[in-house]
Amino acid sequence: MMGRIFKGPYGGFSALSIALMIVVGGAFIALWPFAFIWGLNTLFGLGIPLNFWTWLAAVVILLTIAAVGMFGKGYSAAK
């Protein structure tokens, strides 16, 4: 068990696997707004260009949706 971090039931993670998870997670977070814009363009034919500013706008929209979901009261009819 030498070199293992976060020992758990499966032996823990090595530093290399943790670094790989961080790189893959960072790439996923950075590319998700492009996938969001591409999906909107594909489904609705909006013709939104893929550039930095639309990426940034998608990040703002996705973070707003996440914040409303986490902290907002939502739109549920149940009280």
mmCIF file of the N, C-alpha and C atoms, coordinates in Angstrom:
data_MODEL
# 
_entry.id   MODEL 
# 
loop_
_atom_site.group_PDB 
_atom_site.id 
_atom_site.type_symbol 
_atom_site.label_atom_id 
_atom_site.label_alt_id 
_atom_site.label_comp_id 
_atom_site.label_asym_id 
_atom_site.label_entity_id 
_atom_site.label_seq_id 
_atom_site.pdbx_PDB_ins_code 
_atom_site.Cartn_x 
_atom_site.Cartn_y 
_atom_site.Cartn_z 
_atom_site.occupancy 
_atom_site.B_iso_or_equiv 
_atom_site.pdbx_formal_charge 
_atom_site.auth_seq_id 
_atom_site.auth_comp_id 
_atom_site.auth_asym_id 
_atom_site.auth_atom_id 
_atom_site.pdbx_PDB_model_num 
ATOM 1   N N  . MET A 1 1  ? 0.810   -1.196 0.000   1.00 0.00 ? 1  MET A N  1 
ATOM 2   C CA . MET A 1 1  ? 0.000   0.000  0.000   1.00 0.00 ? 1  MET A CA 1 
ATOM 3   C C  . MET A 1 1  ? 0.851   1.256  0.000   1.00 0.00 ? 1  MET A C  1 
ATOM 4   N N  . MET A 1 2  ? 2.049   1.156  -0.412  1.00 0.00 ? 2  MET A N  1 
ATOM 5   C CA . MET A 1 2  ? 2.922   2.331  -0.452  1.00 0.00 ? 2  MET A CA 1 
ATOM 6   C C  . MET A 1 2  ? 2.459   3.269  -1.563  1.00 0.00 ? 2  MET A C  1 
ATOM 7   N N  . GLY A 1 3  ? 2.466   4.556  -1.299  1.00 0.00 ? 3  GLY A N  1 
ATOM 8   C CA . GLY A 1 3  ? 2.129   5.538  -2.309  1.00 0.00 ? 3  GLY A CA 1 
ATOM 9   C C  . GLY A 1 3  ? 0.639   5.757  -2.492  1.00 0.00 ? 3  GLY A C  1 
ATOM 10  N N  . ARG A 1 4  ? -0.174  5.164  -1.636  1.00 0.00 ? 4  ARG A N  1 
ATOM 11  C CA . ARG A 1 4  ? -1.617  5.328  -1.773  1.00 0.00 ? 4  ARG A CA 1 
ATOM 12  C C  . ARG A 1 4  ? -2.098  6.491  -0.925  1.00 0.00 ? 4  ARG A C  1 
ATOM 13  N N  . ILE A 1 5  ? -3.060  7.233  -1.467  1.00 0.00 ? 5  ILE A N  1 
ATOM 14  C CA . ILE A 1 5  ? -3.654  8.362  -0.773  1.00 0.00 ? 5  ILE A CA 1 
ATOM 15  C C  . ILE A 1 5  ? -5.137  8.058  -0.608  1.00 0.00 ? 5  ILE A C  1 
ATOM 16  N N  . PHE A 1 6  ? -5.738  8.566  0.415   1.00 0.00 ? 6  PHE A N  1 
ATOM 17  C CA . PHE A 1 6  ? -7.162  8.355  0.685   1.00 0.00 ? 6  PHE A CA 1 
ATOM 18  C C  . PHE A 1 6  ? -7.465  6.861  0.769   1.00 0.00 ? 6  PHE A C  1 
ATOM 19  N N  . LYS A 1 7  ? -6.862  6.206  1.734   1.00 0.00 ? 7  LYS A N  1 
ATOM 20  C CA . LYS A 1 7  ? -7.067  4.763  1.884   1.00 0.00 ? 7  LYS A CA 1 
ATOM 21  C C  . LYS A 1 7  ? -8.539  4.480  2.125   1.00 0.00 ? 7  LYS A C  1 
ATOM 22  N N  . GLY A 1 8  ? -9.046  3.534  1.388   1.00 0.00 ? 8  GLY A N  1 
ATOM 23  C CA . GLY A 1 8  ? -10.442 3.175  1.491   1.00 0.00 ? 8  GLY A CA 1 
ATOM 24  C C  . GLY A 1 8  ? -10.606 1.681  1.335   1.00 0.00 ? 8  GLY A C  1 
ATOM 25  N N  . PRO A 1 9  ? -11.829 1.228  1.106   1.00 0.00 ? 9  PRO A N  1 
ATOM 26  C CA . PRO A 1 9  ? -12.070 -0.213 1.013   1.00 0.00 ? 9  PRO A CA 1 
ATOM 27  C C  . PRO A 1 9  ? -11.389 -0.874 -0.186  1.00 0.00 ? 9  PRO A C  1 
ATOM 28  N N  . TYR A 1 10 ? -11.033 -0.112 -1.198  1.00 0.00 ? 10 TYR A N  1 
ATOM 29  C CA . TYR A 1 10 ? -10.400 -0.688 -2.379  1.00 0.00 ? 10 TYR A CA 1 
ATOM 30  C C  . TYR A 1 10 ? -8.923  -0.355 -2.462  1.00 0.00 ? 10 TYR A C  1 
ATOM 31  N N  . GLY A 1 11 ? -8.314  0.092  -1.382  1.00 0.00 ? 11 GLY A N  1 
ATOM 32  C CA . GLY A 1 11 ? -6.892  0.357  -1.360  1.00 0.00 ? 11 GLY A CA 1 
ATOM 33  C C  . GLY A 1 11 ? -6.518  1.807  -1.569  1.00 0.00 ? 11 GLY A C  1 
ATOM 34  N N  . GLY A 1 12 ? -7.451  2.653  -1.898  1.00 0.00 ? 12 GLY A N  1 
ATOM 35  C CA . GLY A 1 12 ? -7.155  4.061  -2.070  1.00 0.00 ? 12 GLY A CA 1 
ATOM 36  C C  . GLY A 1 12 ? -6.715  4.413  -3.480  1.00 0.00 ? 12 GLY A C  1 
ATOM 37  N N  . PHE A 1 13 ? -6.388  5.677  -3.683  1.00 0.00 ? 13 PHE A N  1 
ATOM 38  C CA . PHE A 1 13 ? -5.985  6.179  -4.982  1.00 0.00 ? 13 PHE A CA 1 
ATOM 39  C C  . PHE A 1 13 ? -4.522  6.572  -4.951  1.00 0.00 ? 13 PHE A C  1 
ATOM 40  N N  . SER A 1 14 ? -3.815  6.312  -6.029  1.00 0.00 ? 14 SER A N  1 
ATOM 41  C CA . SER A 1 14 ? -2.441  6.774  -6.132  1.00 0.00 ? 14 SER A CA 1 
ATOM 42  C C  . SER A 1 14 ? -2.446  8.241  -6.558  1.00 0.00 ? 14 SER A C  1 
ATOM 43  N N  . ALA A 1 15 ? -1.299  8.893  -6.417  1.00 0.00 ? 15 ALA A N  1 
ATOM 44  C CA . ALA A 1 15 ? -1.194  10.297 -6.808  1.00 0.00 ? 15 ALA A CA 1 
ATOM 45  C C  . ALA A 1 15 ? -1.433  10.455 -8.303  1.00 0.00 ? 15 ALA A C  1 
ATOM 46  N N  . LEU A 1 16 ? -0.997  9.486  -9.104  1.00 0.00 ? 16 LEU A N  1 
ATOM 47  C CA . LEU A 1 16 ? -1.211  9.552  -10.547 1.00 0.00 ? 16 LEU A CA 1 
ATOM 48  C C  . LEU A 1 16 ? -2.693  9.474  -10.892 1.00 0.00 ? 16 LEU A C  1 
ATOM 49  N N  . SER A 1 17 ? -3.428  8.587  -10.233 1.00 0.00 ? 17 SER A N  1 
ATOM 50  C CA . SER A 1 17 ? -4.858  8.483  -10.532 1.00 0.00 ? 17 SER A CA 1 
ATOM 51  C C  . SER A 1 17 ? -5.614  9.734  -10.091 1.00 0.00 ? 17 SER A C  1 
ATOM 52  N N  . ILE A 1 18 ? -5.187  10.348 -8.991  1.00 0.00 ? 18 ILE A N  1 
ATOM 53  C CA . ILE A 1 18 ? -5.827  11.593 -8.550  1.00 0.00 ? 18 ILE A CA 1 
ATOM 54  C C  . ILE A 1 18 ? -5.544  12.703 -9.557  1.00 0.00 ? 18 ILE A C  1 
ATOM 55  N N  . ALA A 1 19 ? -4.312  12.802 -10.036 1.00 0.00 ? 19 ALA A N  1 
ATOM 56  C CA . ALA A 1 19 ? -3.973  13.815 -11.037 1.00 0.00 ? 19 ALA A CA 1 
ATOM 57  C C  . ALA A 1 19 ? -4.766  13.593 -12.315 1.00 0.00 ? 19 ALA A C  1 
ATOM 58  N N  . LEU A 1 20 ? -4.931  12.339 -12.716 1.00 0.00 ? 20 LEU A N  1 
ATOM 59  C CA . LEU A 1 20 ? -5.709  12.028 -13.922 1.00 0.00 ? 20 LEU A CA 1 
ATOM 60  C C  . LEU A 1 20 ? -7.170  12.416 -13.736 1.00 0.00 ? 20 LEU A C  1 
ATOM 61  N N  . MET A 1 21 ? -7.731  12.161 -12.562 1.00 0.00 ? 21 MET A N  1 
ATOM 62  C CA . MET A 1 21 ? -9.125  12.545 -12.301 1.00 0.00 ? 21 MET A CA 1 
ATOM 63  C C  . MET A 1 21 ? -9.293  14.062 -12.344 1.00 0.00 ? 21 MET A C  1 
ATOM 64  N N  . ILE A 1 22 ? -8.311  14.792 -11.834 1.00 0.00 ? 22 ILE A N  1 
ATOM 65  C CA . ILE A 1 22 ? -8.386  16.254 -11.860 1.00 0.00 ? 22 ILE A CA 1 
ATOM 66  C C  . ILE A 1 22 ? -8.318  16.769 -13.290 1.00 0.00 ? 22 ILE A C  1 
ATOM 67  N N  . VAL A 1 23 ? -7.431  16.200 -14.111 1.00 0.00 ? 23 VAL A N  1 
ATOM 68  C CA . VAL A 1 23 ? -7.304  16.631 -15.508 1.00 0.00 ? 23 VAL A CA 1 
ATOM 69  C C  . VAL A 1 23 ? -8.570  16.303 -16.292 1.00 0.00 ? 23 VAL A C  1 
ATOM 70  N N  . VAL A 1 24 ? -9.088  15.097 -16.131 1.00 0.00 ? 24 VAL A N  1 
ATOM 71  C CA . VAL A 1 24 ? -10.305 14.703 -16.849 1.00 0.00 ? 24 VAL A CA 1 
ATOM 72  C C  . VAL A 1 24 ? -11.499 15.532 -16.371 1.00 0.00 ? 24 VAL A C  1 
ATOM 73  N N  . GLY A 1 25 ? -11.596 15.758 -15.064 1.00 0.00 ? 25 GLY A N  1 
ATOM 74  C CA . GLY A 1 25 ? -12.686 16.585 -14.539 1.00 0.00 ? 25 GLY A CA 1 
ATOM 75  C C  . GLY A 1 25 ? -12.605 18.018 -15.031 1.00 0.00 ? 25 GLY A C  1 
ATOM 76  N N  . GLY A 1 26 ? -11.393 18.568 -15.072 1.00 0.00 ? 26 GLY A N  1 
ATOM 77  C CA . GLY A 1 26 ? -11.220 19.932 -15.584 1.00 0.00 ? 26 GLY A CA 1 
ATOM 78  C C  . GLY A 1 26 ? -11.579 20.048 -17.054 1.00 0.00 ? 26 GLY A C  1 
ATOM 79  N N  . ALA A 1 27 ? -11.190 19.045 -17.842 1.00 0.00 ? 27 ALA A N  1 
ATOM 80  C CA . ALA A 1 27 ? -11.543 19.048 -19.269 1.00 0.00 ? 27 ALA A CA 1 
ATOM 81  C C  . ALA A 1 27 ? -13.058 18.943 -19.444 1.00 0.00 ? 27 ALA A C  1 
ATOM 82  N N  . PHE A 1 28 ? -13.696 18.125 -18.627 1.00 0.00 ? 28 PHE A N  1 
ATOM 83  C CA . PHE A 1 28 ? -15.150 17.975 -18.704 1.00 0.00 ? 28 PHE A CA 1 
ATOM 84  C C  . PHE A 1 28 ? -15.846 19.296 -18.378 1.00 0.00 ? 28 PHE A C  1 
ATOM 85  N N  . ILE A 1 29 ? -15.385 19.952 -17.320 1.00 0.00 ? 29 ILE A N  1 
ATOM 86  C CA . ILE A 1 29 ? -15.984 21.232 -16.925 1.00 0.00 ? 29 ILE A CA 1 
ATOM 87  C C  . ILE A 1 29 ? -15.758 22.297 -17.997 1.00 0.00 ? 29 ILE A C  1 
ATOM 88  N N  . ALA A 1 30 ? -14.569 22.313 -18.598 1.00 0.00 ? 30 ALA A N  1 
ATOM 89  C CA . ALA A 1 30 ? -14.261 23.325 -19.615 1.00 0.00 ? 30 ALA A CA 1 
ATOM 90  C C  . ALA A 1 30 ? -15.016 23.082 -20.919 1.00 0.00 ? 30 ALA A C  1 
ATOM 91  N N  . LEU A 1 31 ? -15.272 21.821 -21.260 1.00 0.00 ? 31 LEU A N  1 
ATOM 92  C CA . LEU A 1 31 ? -15.914 21.514 -22.542 1.00 0.00 ? 31 LEU A CA 1 
ATOM 93  C C  . LEU A 1 31 ? -17.433 21.405 -22.453 1.00 0.00 ? 31 LEU A C  1 
ATOM 94  N N  . TRP A 1 32 ? -17.983 21.282 -21.239 1.00 0.00 ? 32 TRP A N  1 
ATOM 95  C CA . TRP A 1 32 ? -19.425 21.126 -21.106 1.00 0.00 ? 32 TRP A CA 1 
ATOM 96  C C  . TRP A 1 32 ? -20.220 22.285 -21.721 1.00 0.00 ? 32 TRP A C  1 
ATOM 97  N N  . PRO A 1 33 ? -19.828 23.565 -21.543 1.00 0.00 ? 33 PRO A N  1 
ATOM 98  C CA . PRO A 1 33 ? -20.594 24.643 -22.180 1.00 0.00 ? 33 PRO A CA 1 
ATOM 99  C C  . PRO A 1 33 ? -20.622 24.542 -23.710 1.00 0.00 ? 33 PRO A C  1 
ATOM 100 N N  . PHE A 1 34 ? -19.521 24.085 -24.328 1.00 0.00 ? 34 PHE A N  1 
ATOM 101 C CA . PHE A 1 34 ? -19.535 23.880 -25.779 1.00 0.00 ? 34 PHE A CA 1 
ATOM 102 C C  . PHE A 1 34 ? -20.529 22.784 -26.158 1.00 0.00 ? 34 PHE A C  1 
ATOM 103 N N  . ALA A 1 35 ? -20.591 21.725 -25.369 1.00 0.00 ? 35 ALA A N  1 
ATOM 104 C CA . ALA A 1 35 ? -21.552 20.661 -25.633 1.00 0.00 ? 35 ALA A CA 1 
ATOM 105 C C  . ALA A 1 35 ? -22.984 21.173 -25.469 1.00 0.00 ? 35 ALA A C  1 
ATOM 106 N N  . PHE A 1 36 ? -23.196 22.056 -24.501 1.00 0.00 ? 36 PHE A N  1 
ATOM 107 C CA . PHE A 1 36 ? -24.513 22.658 -24.274 1.00 0.00 ? 36 PHE A CA 1 
ATOM 108 C C  . PHE A 1 36 ? -24.945 23.486 -25.484 1.00 0.00 ? 36 PHE A C  1 
ATOM 109 N N  . ILE A 1 37 ? -24.043 24.328 -25.984 1.00 0.00 ? 37 ILE A N  1 
ATOM 110 C CA . ILE A 1 37 ? -24.351 25.160 -27.155 1.00 0.00 ? 37 ILE A CA 1 
ATOM 111 C C  . ILE A 1 37 ? -24.564 24.291 -28.389 1.00 0.00 ? 37 ILE A C  1 
ATOM 112 N N  . TRP A 1 38 ? -23.710 23.288 -28.571 1.00 0.00 ? 38 TRP A N  1 
ATOM 113 C CA . TRP A 1 38 ? -23.855 22.375 -29.712 1.00 0.00 ? 38 TRP A CA 1 
ATOM 114 C C  . TRP A 1 38 ? -25.209 21.669 -29.658 1.00 0.00 ? 38 TRP A C  1 
ATOM 115 N N  . GLY A 1 39 ? -25.618 21.243 -28.456 1.00 0.00 ? 39 GLY A N  1 
ATOM 116 C CA . GLY A 1 39 ? -26.906 20.578 -28.308 1.00 0.00 ? 39 GLY A CA 1 
ATOM 117 C C  . GLY A 1 39 ? -28.068 21.496 -28.656 1.00 0.00 ? 39 GLY A C  1 
ATOM 118 N N  . LEU A 1 40 ? -27.995 22.749 -28.221 1.00 0.00 ? 40 LEU A N  1 
ATOM 119 C CA . LEU A 1 40 ? -29.053 23.704 -28.579 1.00 0.00 ? 40 LEU A CA 1 
ATOM 120 C C  . LEU A 1 40 ? -29.102 23.927 -30.088 1.00 0.00 ? 40 LEU A C  1 
ATOM 121 N N  . ASN A 1 41 ? -27.916 24.072 -30.699 1.00 0.00 ? 41 ASN A N  1 
ATOM 122 C CA . ASN A 1 41 ? -27.868 24.268 -32.149 1.00 0.00 ? 41 ASN A CA 1 
ATOM 123 C C  . ASN A 1 41 ? -28.426 23.058 -32.897 1.00 0.00 ? 41 ASN A C  1 
ATOM 124 N N  . THR A 1 42 ? -28.102 21.878 -32.419 1.00 0.00 ? 42 THR A N  1 
ATOM 125 C CA . THR A 1 42 ? -28.557 20.667 -33.092 1.00 0.00 ? 42 THR A CA 1 
ATOM 126 C C  . THR A 1 42 ? -30.062 20.464 -32.947 1.00 0.00 ? 42 THR A C  1 
ATOM 127 N N  . LEU A 1 43 ? -30.561 20.663 -31.747 1.00 0.00 ? 43 LEU A N  1 
ATOM 128 C CA . LEU A 1 43 ? -31.983 20.410 -31.509 1.00 0.00 ? 43 LEU A CA 1 
ATOM 129 C C  . LEU A 1 43 ? -32.889 21.486 -32.100 1.00 0.00 ? 43 LEU A C  1 
ATOM 130 N N  . PHE A 1 44 ? -32.480 22.725 -31.999 1.00 0.00 ? 44 PHE A N  1 
ATOM 131 C CA . PHE A 1 44 ? -33.367 23.816 -32.373 1.00 0.00 ? 44 PHE A CA 1 
ATOM 132 C C  . PHE A 1 44 ? -32.903 24.616 -33.580 1.00 0.00 ? 44 PHE A C  1 
ATOM 133 N N  . GLY A 1 45 ? -31.728 24.303 -34.143 1.00 0.00 ? 45 GLY A N  1 
ATOM 134 C CA . GLY A 1 45 ? -31.223 25.016 -35.317 1.00 0.00 ? 45 GLY A CA 1 
ATOM 135 C C  . GLY A 1 45 ? -31.054 26.505 -35.089 1.00 0.00 ? 45 GLY A C  1 
ATOM 136 N N  . LEU A 1 46 ? -30.482 26.897 -33.962 1.00 0.00 ? 46 LEU A N  1 
ATOM 137 C CA . LEU A 1 46 ? -30.389 28.309 -33.599 1.00 0.00 ? 46 LEU A CA 1 
ATOM 138 C C  . LEU A 1 46 ? -29.257 29.049 -34.309 1.00 0.00 ? 46 LEU A C  1 
ATOM 139 N N  . GLY A 1 47 ? -28.235 28.335 -34.742 1.00 0.00 ? 47 GLY A N  1 
ATOM 140 C CA . GLY A 1 47 ? -27.113 28.974 -35.428 1.00 0.00 ? 47 GLY A CA 1 
ATOM 141 C C  . GLY A 1 47 ? -26.223 29.789 -34.499 1.00 0.00 ? 47 GLY A C  1 
ATOM 142 N N  . ILE A 1 48 ? -26.116 29.376 -33.234 1.00 0.00 ? 48 ILE A N  1 
ATOM 143 C CA . ILE A 1 48 ? -25.260 30.085 -32.281 1.00 0.00 ? 48 ILE A CA 1 
ATOM 144 C C  . ILE A 1 48 ? -23.806 29.746 -32.603 1.00 0.00 ? 48 ILE A C  1 
ATOM 145 N N  . PRO A 1 49 ? -22.938 30.743 -32.777 1.00 0.00 ? 49 PRO A N  1 
ATOM 146 C CA . PRO A 1 49 ? -21.531 30.444 -33.072 1.00 0.00 ? 49 PRO A CA 1 
ATOM 147 C C  . PRO A 1 49 ? -20.816 29.888 -31.836 1.00 0.00 ? 49 PRO A C  1 
ATOM 148 N N  . LEU A 1 50 ? -19.828 29.047 -32.067 1.00 0.00 ? 50 LEU A N  1 
ATOM 149 C CA . LEU A 1 50 ? -19.028 28.503 -30.968 1.00 0.00 ? 50 LEU A CA 1 
ATOM 150 C C  . LEU A 1 50 ? -17.762 29.330 -30.834 1.00 0.00 ? 50 LEU A C  1 
ATOM 151 N N  . ASN A 1 51 ? -17.748 30.249 -29.902 1.00 0.00 ? 51 ASN A N  1 
ATOM 152 C CA . ASN A 1 51 ? -16.564 31.055 -29.627 1.00 0.00 ? 51 ASN A CA 1 
ATOM 153 C C  . ASN A 1 51 ? -16.482 31.314 -28.128 1.00 0.00 ? 51 ASN A C  1 
ATOM 154 N N  . PHE A 1 52 ? -15.506 32.076 -27.694 1.00 0.00 ? 52 PHE A N  1 
ATOM 155 C CA . PHE A 1 52 ? -15.292 32.309 -26.265 1.00 0.00 ? 52 PHE A CA 1 
ATOM 156 C C  . PHE A 1 52 ? -16.491 32.976 -25.608 1.00 0.00 ? 52 PHE A C  1 
ATOM 157 N N  . TRP A 1 53 ? -17.091 33.942 -26.271 1.00 0.00 ? 53 TRP A N  1 
ATOM 158 C CA . TRP A 1 53 ? -18.178 34.704 -25.645 1.00 0.00 ? 53 TRP A CA 1 
ATOM 159 C C  . TRP A 1 53 ? -19.431 33.859 -25.467 1.00 0.00 ? 53 TRP A C  1 
ATOM 160 N N  . THR A 1 54 ? -19.728 32.999 -26.437 1.00 0.00 ? 54 THR A N  1 
ATOM 161 C CA . THR A 1 54 ? -20.885 32.121 -26.248 1.00 0.00 ? 54 THR A CA 1 
ATOM 162 C C  . THR A 1 54 ? -20.577 31.050 -25.210 1.00 0.00 ? 54 THR A C  1 
ATOM 163 N N  . TRP A 1 55 ? -19.298 30.621 -25.128 1.00 0.00 ? 55 TRP A N  1 
ATOM 164 C CA . TRP A 1 55 ? -18.891 29.680 -24.089 1.00 0.00 ? 55 TRP A CA 1 
ATOM 165 C C  . TRP A 1 55 ? -19.111 30.314 -22.712 1.00 0.00 ? 55 TRP A C  1 
ATOM 166 N N  . LEU A 1 56 ? -18.680 31.571 -22.578 1.00 0.00 ? 56 LEU A N  1 
ATOM 167 C CA . LEU A 1 56 ? -18.828 32.278 -21.312 1.00 0.00 ? 56 LEU A CA 1 
ATOM 168 C C  . LEU A 1 56 ? -20.305 32.481 -20.962 1.00 0.00 ? 56 LEU A C  1 
ATOM 169 N N  . ALA A 1 57 ? -21.112 32.790 -21.953 1.00 0.00 ? 57 ALA A N  1 
ATOM 170 C CA . ALA A 1 57 ? -22.548 32.946 -21.708 1.00 0.00 ? 57 ALA A CA 1 
ATOM 171 C C  . ALA A 1 57 ? -23.169 31.632 -21.263 1.00 0.00 ? 57 ALA A C  1 
ATOM 172 N N  . ALA A 1 58 ? -22.740 30.523 -21.855 1.00 0.00 ? 58 ALA A N  1 
ATOM 173 C CA . ALA A 1 58 ? -23.252 29.218 -21.448 1.00 0.00 ? 58 ALA A CA 1 
ATOM 174 C C  . ALA A 1 58 ? -22.827 28.889 -20.023 1.00 0.00 ? 58 ALA A C  1 
ATOM 175 N N  . VAL A 1 59 ? -21.614 29.260 -19.641 1.00 0.00 ? 59 VAL A N  1 
ATOM 176 C CA . VAL A 1 59 ? -21.156 29.045 -18.261 1.00 0.00 ? 59 VAL A CA 1 
ATOM 177 C C  . VAL A 1 59 ? -22.050 29.817 -17.297 1.00 0.00 ? 59 VAL A C  1 
ATOM 178 N N  . VAL A 1 60 ? -22.357 31.066 -17.625 1.00 0.00 ? 60 VAL A N  1 
ATOM 179 C CA . VAL A 1 60 ? -23.215 31.882 -16.759 1.00 0.00 ? 60 VAL A CA 1 
ATOM 180 C C  . VAL A 1 60 ? -24.600 31.253 -16.649 1.00 0.00 ? 60 VAL A C  1 
ATOM 181 N N  . ILE A 1 61 ? -25.152 30.808 -17.764 1.00 0.00 ? 61 ILE A N  1 
ATOM 182 C CA . ILE A 1 61 ? -26.486 30.188 -17.742 1.00 0.00 ? 61 ILE A CA 1 
ATOM 183 C C  . ILE A 1 61 ? -26.474 28.909 -16.921 1.00 0.00 ? 61 ILE A C  1 
ATOM 184 N N  . LEU A 1 62 ? -25.479 28.059 -17.143 1.00 0.00 ? 62 LEU A N  1 
ATOM 185 C CA . LEU A 1 62 ? -25.419 26.794 -16.414 1.00 0.00 ? 62 LEU A CA 1 
ATOM 186 C C  . LEU A 1 62 ? -25.193 27.011 -14.924 1.00 0.00 ? 62 LEU A C  1 
ATOM 187 N N  . LEU A 1 63 ? -24.354 27.980 -14.558 1.00 0.00 ? 63 LEU A N  1 
ATOM 188 C CA . LEU A 1 63 ? -24.144 28.266 -13.138 1.00 0.00 ? 63 LEU A CA 1 
ATOM 189 C C  . LEU A 1 63 ? -25.399 28.850 -12.500 1.00 0.00 ? 63 LEU A C  1 
ATOM 190 N N  . THR A 1 64 ? -26.136 29.661 -13.245 1.00 0.00 ? 64 THR A N  1 
ATOM 191 C CA . THR A 1 64 ? -27.390 30.217 -12.726 1.00 0.00 ? 64 THR A CA 1 
ATOM 192 C C  . THR A 1 64 ? -28.407 29.111 -12.489 1.00 0.00 ? 64 THR A C  1 
ATOM 193 N N  . ILE A 1 65 ? -28.526 28.198 -13.436 1.00 0.00 ? 65 ILE A N  1 
ATOM 194 C CA . ILE A 1 65 ? -29.456 27.071 -13.276 1.00 0.00 ? 65 ILE A CA 1 
ATOM 195 C C  . ILE A 1 65 ? -29.052 26.228 -12.072 1.00 0.00 ? 65 ILE A C  1 
ATOM 196 N N  . ALA A 1 66 ? -27.751 25.982 -11.915 1.00 0.00 ? 66 ALA A N  1 
ATOM 197 C CA . ALA A 1 66 ? -27.280 25.190 -10.780 1.00 0.00 ? 66 ALA A CA 1 
ATOM 198 C C  . ALA A 1 66 ? -27.547 25.906 -9.459  1.00 0.00 ? 66 ALA A C  1 
ATOM 199 N N  . ALA A 1 67 ? -27.338 27.220 -9.417  1.00 0.00 ? 67 ALA A N  1 
ATOM 200 C CA . ALA A 1 67 ? -27.559 27.977 -8.187  1.00 0.00 ? 67 ALA A CA 1 
ATOM 201 C C  . ALA A 1 67 ? -29.036 27.997 -7.807  1.00 0.00 ? 67 ALA A C  1 
ATOM 202 N N  . VAL A 1 68 ? -29.905 28.148 -8.783  1.00 0.00 ? 68 VAL A N  1 
ATOM 203 C CA . VAL A 1 68 ? -31.337 28.140 -8.496  1.00 0.00 ? 68 VAL A CA 1 
ATOM 204 C C  . VAL A 1 68 ? -31.748 26.758 -7.991  1.00 0.00 ? 68 VAL A C  1 
ATOM 205 N N  . GLY A 1 69 ? -31.181 25.734 -8.577  1.00 0.00 ? 69 GLY A N  1 
ATOM 206 C CA . GLY A 1 69 ? -31.498 24.386 -8.127  1.00 0.00 ? 69 GLY A CA 1 
ATOM 207 C C  . GLY A 1 69 ? -30.996 24.090 -6.726  1.00 0.00 ? 69 GLY A C  1 
ATOM 208 N N  . MET A 1 70 ? -29.857 24.656 -6.370  1.00 0.00 ? 70 MET A N  1 
ATOM 209 C CA . MET A 1 70 ? -29.288 24.383 -5.054  1.00 0.00 ? 70 MET A CA 1 
ATOM 210 C C  . MET A 1 70 ? -29.851 25.289 -3.968  1.00 0.00 ? 70 MET A C  1 
ATOM 211 N N  . PHE A 1 71 ? -30.045 26.568 -4.283  1.00 0.00 ? 71 PHE A N  1 
ATOM 212 C CA . PHE A 1 71 ? -30.387 27.533 -3.245  1.00 0.00 ? 71 PHE A CA 1 
ATOM 213 C C  . PHE A 1 71 ? -31.789 28.115 -3.383  1.00 0.00 ? 71 PHE A C  1 
ATOM 214 N N  . GLY A 1 72 ? -32.367 28.022 -4.564  1.00 0.00 ? 72 GLY A N  1 
ATOM 215 C CA . GLY A 1 72 ? -33.681 28.616 -4.773  1.00 0.00 ? 72 GLY A CA 1 
ATOM 216 C C  . GLY A 1 72 ? -34.781 27.747 -4.206  1.00 0.00 ? 72 GLY A C  1 
ATOM 217 N N  . LYS A 1 73 ? -35.941 28.319 -4.096  1.00 0.00 ? 73 LYS A N  1 
ATOM 218 C CA . LYS A 1 73 ? -37.088 27.569 -3.609  1.00 0.00 ? 73 LYS A CA 1 
ATOM 219 C C  . LYS A 1 73 ? -37.691 26.707 -4.698  1.00 0.00 ? 73 LYS A C  1 
ATOM 220 N N  . GLY A 1 74 ? -37.323 26.960 -5.944  1.00 0.00 ? 74 GLY A N  1 
ATOM 221 C CA . GLY A 1 74 ? -37.843 26.157 -7.032  1.00 0.00 ? 74 GLY A CA 1 
ATOM 222 C C  . GLY A 1 74 ? -39.250 26.568 -7.411  1.00 0.00 ? 74 GLY A C  1 
ATOM 223 N N  . TYR A 1 75 ? -39.824 25.840 -8.318  1.00 0.00 ? 75 TYR A N  1 
ATOM 224 C CA . TYR A 1 75 ? -41.154 26.166 -8.834  1.00 0.00 ? 75 TYR A CA 1 
ATOM 225 C C  . TYR A 1 75 ? -42.137 25.043 -8.526  1.00 0.00 ? 75 TYR A C  1 
ATOM 226 N N  . SER A 1 76 ? -41.881 24.318 -7.479  1.00 0.00 ? 76 SER A N  1 
ATOM 227 C CA . SER A 1 76 ? -42.739 23.206 -7.142  1.00 0.00 ? 76 SER A CA 1 
ATOM 228 C C  . SER A 1 76 ? -44.053 23.695 -6.541  1.00 0.00 ? 76 SER A C  1 
ATOM 229 N N  . ALA A 1 77 ? -45.116 22.971 -6.814  1.00 0.00 ? 77 ALA A N  1 
ATOM 230 C CA . ALA A 1 77 ? -46.432 23.347 -6.272  1.00 0.00 ? 77 ALA A CA 1 
ATOM 231 C C  . ALA A 1 77 ? -46.577 22.915 -4.827  1.00 0.00 ? 77 ALA A C  1 
ATOM 232 N N  . ALA A 1 78 ? -45.769 21.956 -4.391  1.00 0.00 ? 78 ALA A N  1 
ATOM 233 C CA . ALA A 1 78 ? -45.860 21.473 -3.009  1.00 0.00 ? 78 ALA A CA 1 
ATOM 234 C C  . ALA A 1 78 ? -45.355 22.534 -2.038  1.00 0.00 ? 78 ALA A C  1 
ATOM 235 N N  . LYS A 1 79 ? -46.050 22.681 -0.917  1.00 0.00 ? 79 LYS A N  1 
ATOM 236 C CA . LYS A 1 79 ? -45.626 23.663 0.078   1.00 0.00 ? 79 LYS A CA 1 
ATOM 237 C C  . LYS A 1 79 ? -45.351 23.003 1.390   1.00 0.00 ? 79 LYS A C  1 
# 
